[in-house]
Amino acid sequence: MSATINCKEFAEYFSTPVFSQMSPAYVFEVQGAPYTVEEYYLDDLHSLCPHRDPTIAPEMYNLAISLIQSFDKMEDCSNTALPERGSVLVFLPGLAEINYMQDELATLVRKRLQVYPLHSTVTLEEQNGVFLVPVPGYRKIILSTNIAESSVTVPDVKYVIDFCLERQLVCDKESSYQSLHLVWSSKANCNQRRGRAGRVSKGYCYRLVTKEFWKREIPDHAVPEMLVQVSPSLLCFGFPCSCCPVIYDLCSVCSACLLGKHRAQAEGQNRFDGELTFLGRVLAHLPVDLHLGKMIVLGHVFGCLEECLIIGDYCSISWCCDELKWGKENCIQIKRIREVAELLEDLKQRVSQLNMHVREKPDPGDYESLHKQRFILQIVIAGAFYPNYFTVGEIDEELASRELFWHDPKTTVLVRNIPPYGFLYYKQLQSLFRQCGQVKAISFDSSRAYVEFNKPSSLGTGVLPEVSLALLMARQRIPLELFVYSTEEVEAKAGSRTVSHLRYSRVNVDLQNHSVYPVSILSNLVDPNQFPSNPQFMVSITEVVEVGHFWGFQADEADLEKQHQLTADINGRKLQPLSGLLYPNQLCLAPFSEDRTTSQYFRARILHVWGSDVEVFFVDYGNVSHVSASSLRELPEDLLEHPFQAREFQIAGIRPSAQSVILGGRWSSRARKRFISLVSGHGLVASLFSILHGVMHIDLFISADSISTSVVDIMVQEGHALKAEETFESKVQHTALRQVLLSVSTSYMVQKKEEKQLIDSLLEAFSKTSWSTRKSRVCVRACE
């Protein structure tokens, strides 16, 4: 350890009275550095960079990299050159700057550099690499914050490059918020960094500021942390002015005491009495931050002391035989885990002295108790760290819907810069995103395309992992190229027919059914083929996902008759076993039995394959079942002509109540059981509100004795739910239903049929052309 201090201030602080006068303490100066260290400033580096701007701009990074590359020439010209290439220590203000510098140095492959980042978040194992001897012929580059200023000493450093910057934790005097500010390092700190070189040979220190700036702008000493980061953890016994007269001007002790008393909620007492409140004495007894100590006290009040002790324990520790091997394989630092365990026992002993004991609690036996305990813990954390948290702002639904042109943001990725006649390249676009997941459909609209991924399970409600992977590709700037034809070549293939109106027309590609067809503007809002024959219809529920969200089918007499005829047709045939390799999204016939004695076959889609078992989704009923792979049968082609009857439903205008959220995260088990009991064994009538991303939003009513009762009203009256406004997208689609019905005229259908014939002919004309023969390339990009 080493440090640079202001000797004069400390000598005066430890002065002793001599003949009625205060005599400063003696200062002993020990001379003798093993080797000299030469200093260079930005003025001395004109040959590398003429700029004098002392900010950490990209040019400054390039300057530092150029300086590192020039060390080879310096060592070649030196008569006292060592056989090893001297190590370089670069001082940067933060982790972001270290990562940027590391990325820039990674491009210098031929320079044979070994780069090591050094930061407080770097694990102990990674820190040990800094002290290793580099590979012969390689130069070690250490990119460090001020952690290498005094805490870590690397003996073989020959060159120090100092940006003279650091990040300082500053506490706002009004709000007490803490934030890291980029500030200039002091001369004392820079001299301390300079001392990192010259341990084993002559050293060189390069400060990337001008001499004039160094003399006039760089402060001699850093501002004490107690002035910039008000520390309410200071303990003052008695009046502050009387107990700290010497350092009263040096640090803001008064502000710290007032802040500490405010956090200890002692505003009603004398602000300058210097006495700690009861809460203040408890916090002073705990070796953790004030916020964490307050959380422990609130945990005792709310009956979750042990959980708060563990959380405070982990937050207080900074993170870095077979046990060590296991920890390394699982990215767990065993040493830190042991420190956490020791601190946990210490905290338990300390709080027990304050009559706060950790009591043994039985494990929560039910679902609601577990969520209630989690909610209480959230309240405790919020109270402890108030006001240091934020709330998530509302999402602009209108902007989000228009950006994706009414496609589902949970399953869809927007791709820009699509060339003319983009539908000709849908297979290429599909292959570009194949590494993310299975693409279900692609919609082309002008120079944009909407890539929709297939849901792996019918019960999924969150954002698909495939979408996250595609967005990650966009952030990493991974190039996405399409091999394209020229516009003239495409139009020449059409012969005498005019196809120019298809350059940027709206075209949907259904990759599951292998169909390409033109669409209208409103078809992105709703598909006319999804409309029920009547906006009010009977519904039968087969699978409940959550309260208000379920799968089912239309249960009118005509629909039930179609179901019975289809079932009889399937089971009256001689079915063939399903051959070949099974894969997700494959259509087949699967058995289902309600009474577990006799089973019948129904149309199904494979969701997952687990060895000899598969999970299937019955496309006419909406329920999910696990069956043996050997029991699956081939689905005849003629049975695909009948539309699938299963539909996904969502009750409109409902959301969970506060009670339900507390007891269930979203919907409590009590609310779920009540909803299932309401919709089971009753006649249900649905009134269509909108169709959003294939999901029917409906108003659901229980029909009994010619009286219809709203399911939403019952759930609200019993306290399980609250009425809510439908989303902007759902309301827009509700308005668009009538417009779509009016647009589906005979002339419209004829026009779309002609456009489909043109599209099919172009696809057929170019289907035999290889991608490699196309000379033009177009880069497309997925939007974040």
N, C-alpha and C positions, 0 to 999 in steps of 0.2 A: 504494500500500500504506500502511496505517496500523495502529497497534496501541496497546493500553493496557497498561502494565506497572506493576509495583510498583517505583517509583524507589528507595525506601529499601533494598530487598533487593539490587538491582543495584549501588547505590552502595557498599554494604558489601562486596559480593562483589569489586568492582574497587578495593578500598582499597589504599593504598600506605603503607609504613612511614615515619613522620616522627617523629624523636626517640624511637625505641623504642616508638612507638605506631602503630596502624593508623588512618590517616585516610581516611574515605570519599571517594569520587570526587565531584567537583562535579556538581551537577544544574542544568542550564540550563532554565528555563521560558520557553517562547515563547508569549505570549498572542496572542489575536486570532482569533476566529471571525468569518466574514464576516457572519453574521446570528445573532440570538439564537434559542434553541430553548427553548420552554416545555415543562415537564414536567407530566403529569397522571397520577394514580393511580386505582385502582378506586374510592377514596373520592369522587373528583370526578365520578363517572359514575352517581350514584344515579338520575338521571332516566331512564337507559337500562336499568339492571338493578340490583335491590336486593341481589343475592347477593354474599356476601363469600368464597365458597369459591374458593381460588386454585388450582383444578385445571382441566385442560382438558376440561371437560364440554361437552355439547351447548349448554348455556346460555351458555358462554363464546364458542362460535362465533357464536351469535346476537347476543351483545353486540358482538363485533367487526364483524359485518355491519351492525348498527344504527348503530354508530359511523361506518362508511364512508358510510352513507346520510345521516348528519347533516352530513357535510362540505360538502354543497351549501348548506345553510342557513348554516353558518358563513361560507362564502365570500361569500354574498349579503349578510350583515350587515357584512362587513369593508369598510372604506373603501379599503383598499389591495389589493383583489382583483385578481389577474392575469387576463388574458383566457383563459389556459389553466386547465383544472382540474388542481389539484396531484396528483402521483402519490402512491400509497400503498404503503409497504413493510411487509409483515406478516411477522414472524419467527415461524416455527412449528418444532417440534422434529424433524419427520421427513416423509418422503414420504407416509405414510398420512394424516397431518393435512393436508398440502397438497392431496391429492386430495379429501378430505372438504370442505375449505373451498372448493375450486374448484367442486365440484358444487353447493354451497349458493349460491355467487355466480352460477352459471349460471342460476338461477331468476329472477334480477333482470334480466329482459330489457330493461325500459324504463329502467333506470338508466344505460344506455350505458357499460358497463364493459369494458375490455380486460384480461383476466386472463392473467398470465404466471407459470408455475411456474419456480422456480429451485432446482436441486438438483444434487448432484454427478453424478447419473446422466443429467442432461439433456444432450443433444448440444450441440456448439459452435454449430450452426446455430440451435437453439432458444434458446440463451443470448443470441445476438445480437439476438433480438426484444425483449429487455428494454431495450436501449439505443435502440430506435426511438422516434421521436416519435409519440404516439398520434394517432388520427384526430381531427380538430377536433370538439370537443364531447364527446369521450369521456374518461373518467378511466382512467389506467393503474394496475392493481393488480398488485403483485409479491408472490407468495407464496414465501417463501424460508426456507431453513434458515440456520444461522450462516455459510453460504458468503458471504452478502452482508455479513457483519460486518466483514470486512477484505479478503477476496480480491477482491470485486467492488464497485465504486463506481458507483452510478447517480446522475448529477448532478441530475436534476429531481425528486428525492424531496422532498415537502413534509411528509408525514405518516408517522410510524413507529408501528406498533402492535406491541407486544412482549408476548408471552405469558410472557416470562422463563423459558422452558424450553428445554432442549436434550437431545440424546442423546449420551451419553458412552460411549466404548468402554472397558469395564472387564474386566480380566483376573482370573479367580479364582485366588487364591493357592495353593489346593490342587491343582486340576486343570489350571490354565493355560488353561482355556477362556475365550475372549473373547466378550463379548456387549454389546449396546447397552442402556444403562440410561437411563431418563427421569429427569433431574435438573434442579434449579433452576440457572439461569445465575448467574454471579457478578455483583456490582455493576460490576466492571471490564468484563465482557463486555457488560452492558446499557448502560453508558455508551458503549461503542464502537458499539453499535447506534444509540444516540441520536444519535451524530455523523453518521449517514447522512443526516439531514435538515438543512435550513438551509444548503444549498450555494448556492442561487440565490434564495432568499427566506426569510422567516421560517418556521421549522419548528415542528412539534408532535410530541411523543413521548408516546404513551399506553401506560402499563405496566399490564397487567391483573392487578395485585396491589394490595393495600391498602398504605398508607404504613406502618402498623404492621408488617405482614408484611415489607415491604421493609427496614425498619430492623433487625428482630430475626432474621429467618430467612434472608434472602438473604445468602450469604457475600460478603465483600469481594473475595476473589480466588479463582479456580478452583484446585482441587487440581492440582498438576503431573501431567502425563500419566505421568511415570515412576513415580508412586506408585500410580495407579489402573490403569495399563496397563504391567505390568512389561516392560521392553524388554531382552531378552537380546542385542540387537545392539550394546549399549554395549561399547566396546573399552577395557579397562583394562590398562595395562602396569605390572607390578609389583603390590605388595599394594594392594588397594582402599583400605584404611584410611589408607595413607600417601600415596597419590596424589590422593585426593579428600577431604581433611580439611575443607574449607570447606563443600562441598555434601553432606557425608555425611548431615546431618539433613534436607536438602531432598529428596533423592530416594533411592529404595531401590536404590542401586547394588549393595549386597551381594546382595540377592535376585536382581537381574538377572544378576549374574555366576554365582551358583549355578545359576540356571535355564539359563543358556547352557552351563555345563559339563555339566549333566545332559543337555541336548539333544545336546551333542557327545559324550555317552557317556564321560565322564571321571570316573565316580564313584570309581574306584579310586585316583585321585591326590589330592594335597592340595587340599582344597576352597577354601582361602584363599590359594593361592599366586599368584592373579591371572594365571596363564599360560594361554594358549589351547592346546587340543589341536590335533592336525593337522587334524581335521575342522573345528574352530573357525577355524583360519587359512584354510582353504578357503572357509568360509562368509563370513568377513570380507572376502575378496577379491572376492566376487560382489555386485553391486549389486541384490540381490533379497531378498525375505523369507527368513527362515531355513528355513521349510518348503520353499519353492521351491528354495533352494540345496541342501537335503538331497536333494530329488528329482533334481536334476541330478547329484549325486554317485552316487546309486543308479542313475541311468540309465547312467552310465559303467560301473558294476559289472556291470549286466545287459545291456549292449550295445545300449542304445537312447538314447544320449546326445543325438543330434540331435532326436529327438522330445521329450525332456524339456526341451531348450533352448527349443524353440518354445513348448511349453506354459507354461514359466516366464516366457518373454518376454511372451506374451499376458496372463498373469495379473498382470504387473507394471505394465501400461499401463492407466490408467483410460479407459474408452470414452466418445467424442463423434463452363477448357479442356474437354475431353470426358471426361477421367478423373474430374474432380470431378462432372460431370453424371452419369456412370455410377454413381459411388458414391452420389450422392444418390438416384437412381432405385432402387437396390438396398439402400438403408438402410445403406450402408457409409461410414465416415468415413475418407477417404483419408489425411488427416493422421495419424490414429492408426495406420494401416497402415504408413506410412513410419516412424513412431517405432518400431513393432515391428521393422521390418527393421533399423533402425540399432541397436537394443538387441540383436537377435540376433547381429549381427556383433561387437558389443562383448563379448557373453558368450562367443562362440566364441574370441576372442582371449584372454580372461581364463582360460578353462579350459585352453586350449592351453599357457599358462604354467605350469599345474599338471600338465602331462603327460597331459591328458585331451583327446584329439584326436577330431574327428568324422570317421569313416571312411565312405567311400563303400560303400553296401550295395546289392546288386542287389534289384530289386523282387521281392517274394515271388511265385513263379511258380505256387503252388498254393493251394488254398482253406485247407488246414490250416495252412500256414506263416503266412498272414495272421492267422488267429485266434490262433495261438500267440504271435505278436508282440504282438497286442492284449492278450492275457492277461498277458504279462510287463509291459507298460506299466501295467496295472491294479495289479499287485503293487507296482511302483515307487511309484505315486501313493499307494497305501494305506500303504506303509512311510514315505513322506515326511511324510504328514499324520497319522500315528498320534498320539494316539487321536481325532483330530477327524473322525470319521465315525460313521455309525450303520447299524444293520442293520434291515431291514424286518421288522416283527412278523408273526406268522401271522394269516391271515384266519379269522374264525369262520365256517366253512363252513355250520354248521347255521343260524346266524342269517341269513346271506345267502340260503340256500335258502328258508327259511321266509318271509323278507321278500318275495321275488319269487314265492312259492308254486310253486317248482320250475320256473319258467321260466328260460330261458337268460339270464344277466346280460349276456352279450356282445351280445345282439341285442334285448333287451327293456327297456322303460321302464315304470315304475309310475306310474299316474295315479290320484289320489285324488279324493274328493268327487263320485263319479259318482251321478246322481239315480236314483230308482226306474225300473225298466224301461230300464236303460241301453242295452240292445241296440238300442233304437229309434233311438239317436242315433249309431250306429257310423259312418255316413257323415260326420257333422259332425266326429267325433273323428279320422277319417282325414284330413279336410281340414286340421285344425289342425296335424297333424304332417307334412303333405305337403311343407312347406318344408324339412324335415329329410331326407326321403328317402321311398322307396317302402315303404308299410306292407304287410306280408305277412298278418298276422292280428291280431285283437283278442280278448282273453279277458276276459269280465266276471265278477266275483265280488264279490257284495255291493256296497259303495260304491267298489270299486276296479276298475280296468281295467288290463290288461297289453298294451301296444302293442308288437308284435313287427315288426321291420323285416326286409326281404328282403335276403339276402346277395347282393351283386353278383357274387360268384364262388364256385364250389363249393369252391375251395381256400382260402378265407379262414379263419383260425383266431383272429384277434385281435378286439378290441372294434370294432364297426362305427363308422365316422365319424358315421352317423346317430344313434347313441345318444349320442355326445359332443355333437352339436348340440342334441339334445333336453334334455340335462342343462344345457347352457349357457343355453337358454331358461328353465329353472327357476331358475337362479342370477340371471338378469337380471329375474326377476319379470314376465315377459311375460304379460299376462292371456290366459287361455284360457276362452272363454265358449261355453256350449251353450244353444241355444234349445230349451226343453223344454215338454212338456205337463203338466198337472196329473194327479195320480194318479186323480182321479175321472173325468177325461176319457178316460184310457186304459182304465179298467175298464168305462166305459160303451160303448166301441167293441166290447167282447167280447160284449155282449148278455147272454144267459142263462148263458153259460159262465163258470166261475170261473177267473180268471187271477191272483188275488192271490199265489199261491205262486210266480209268476214275477217278483215285484218285485225281489228280490235273488238270483235263482237264478244258477247257473253256466252261462254261455252262451259258446260259441266262435263267432267269425265268421271264416271262411276267405275272405279277399278275393281270393285267386287263383282259387278255384273258385266264388266267389259263393254260398256256403252259410252258413246260420246254424242251429246245432243245439245242444241242451242237452247237458251233460256231467255226469258224476258227480265226486265228490271225488277218487277215485283216478285219474281219467283225466288229471289234470294231471301225474301221475307217469309213467304209461305209457299208450299208446294200444293197445287190443286189436287194432286193425287192422294194427299194425306187427309183431305176433308172427309168427315163422315157424311152419310147421306142426309142426316138431320142434325142441326146444331145441338139438339137435346136428345140424349140416347141413354139406354140402360147400359151399365158397365158391371163387369164381374172382376173382382180383384183376385189375383193369383199369387202375388209376391209383394210384400211391403218392404220398401227400402228404409224409410224412416217416416215419421209423422208427415202426412200430406204428400208423400212421394211413393209411388207404387207402380207395379206393372199389372196389366189386365187386358181385357178384350171387350168389344161391344157385345152386349148380351140381349139385343133385340131378337125377336122371333126369327126374322129373316137371317140374321147373322148366326144364330145358334143352329139353324137348319143347315147353313153352309158348312159349319164346323162338323156337324154329325155326318153329312154326306162325304166330306173329305176324309174323316176318320174311317168311315166304312170302306171307302175306296182304297185307302192305304192298307188296312188290315185284311182286305179281301184278296190281295195280290200275293204272289209268291216272291218274297223279298230275298235279295241276294246279299251276302255278307259284304261289309265295306272292305275293300281291298286297298293295298298301297299304304304309304306312310301317312299317319294322321297328323294334322296340323291345325293350329287355331284358325277360327273363322270358316272352317270347312262345313258345308251343309251335308246333312245325313238324315237318317231316320233313327230315332232312339226310343227305347221302351220306357213306359211310365205306368205305375200302378198306384191307385188311390188306396185300395184295401190290402196291398201287398200280397195278393193271391194271384190274381189274373192281371196281366199287363197288356197294353196295347202300344202300337208304334205311332209316333207323331213326328212331324217335321221339327228338326232341331239344328242348332249351330254349335260347333265345338268351341268352347272357351279356353280350356286348359287341358293338357295331356300330362298325366302323371303315371308313367309306366303302363301298367295294364288297366288303369282307371282313367276316365275322362270326365270333365265337367261340361255339361251341355246346357244350352239355353233353348227352350222350346219356343220357336218363333211364332206360334199361333196362340200361345197362352201366356207367355211372359215369365214362367217360373224356371228355376234352375235346379238341376239334379245331377248326382254323381252316379255313373253307370259303368259297367265293364266295357272295355274297348271291343271285346269279342261279340258283344250284343248289338253293336251298331250295324245298320244296314244301309245299302246304297239308296240314294234318293233319285227316283226316275225323273227324267227330264220333263215329262209332261206335267208332273206335280209342281214344277216351279212356275207354271203359268198362273197359279192362284196367288194373289197377294198375301203376304204374311199378315196375320190378324192381331198379333200381340202389339200393344201400344204402351208407351211409357206416359204416365200421368203425373201432374203436379197440381195440387190444389192452390188456387190463386188467392192472394190477399191474406196470408197467414204467416206468422213467425213465432218462435218460441217465446214464452214469457220469461221474466227474470227468474222466477222460481224454477222453471224448467232448465234454464241455462246453468243455475247454481248446482242443481242436482244431477245434471247429465252432460255438461259440456256444451251441448246444443239442445237435444231433446232428452228429457229424463226417461228412465225406464217406465215410470208411472204413466207419463204422457203417451209413450209408445203402446203400452198395454191397453190404455183406454181407447186409443185410436183403432187398434186392431179389433177390440170388442165392438166398437161402433159399426165397423164396415163388414163384420163377419155375420153371416146369416140374415142379412137384411137386403131388401131391394134397393139398389142404388141408382140414382139418376144423375147424369153429368150434363152440365151446360157448358158448351165450349166457349172459352174466352180468347185464347190465342194458341198458336202452335209455334213453339220456340225451340229451334235446333232439334226438331223431331219429337219434342216433348209436348204433349197436350196440356195446356193450362186450363183448368176447369173449375167450375163451382160444383161442389158435390153435395147432394141432398139424399137423406134417408126417406124412402117412400114407404109409409105404413098407413093403412086405412084411409087412403085418399088424402093424407096429410104429408107434406114434404117439409122436413126439418134440415136446416143447414148444418153440416158437420162442423164448419168453422164456428158457428154460433155456440154449439155445445162445448167445443174445446175452450172457447174464450170464457164462457160462463163458469166453467169448472176450474179456471185459473191455469190451464196448461198452455195456452197460446194467447197471442194478441193479434188483432187485425193489423194488416200492413198494406201499404200501397204497392202495387205491382211495379216491376222495373220499367224503365223507359222503353226498352226494346220490346217488352211484352205489350205495352200499351200501343206502341206504333203498329205492331203486327195485328193487334185487335182492330185497329182502324183500317188496316190494309185488307182485311178478309173480304169485305164487300167489293173492293176495287179489283181484286184478283178474280173473283167470280165473274165480274162484268167483262174482264179482259179476255176470258177464255171463250172466244167466239169462233165461228167456223173459219173465217178468213185468217184469224190468228193461227189456228192449228194448221191450215194449209201452208202458210208462210213458213212456219217452223219445220214442217215436214220437208219442204224444198231445201231449206238450209241444212237440215240433217243429211240429206242426200248429197249435197255438195261437200260437206265435211267428210262423209264416209268415202267419197270418191278421191278426195285429196289424201286421206290417210292410206287408202289402198295404193295410190300412185307412188307414194314415197315409202311404203312399207318395206320394199326390197332394197332400198338404198342404205349403205353402211354409214355409220357415223364418221368413220375415218376418212371417207371421201369428201366430206364437206370441208371447205376451206375456211369459212368464216366461223368465228367464235364470239360469243356474247357472254359477259360476266353478269350473273344475276346475284342478288343479295337478299338474304332473309333479314327482315326488320326486327329490331329488339322491341 
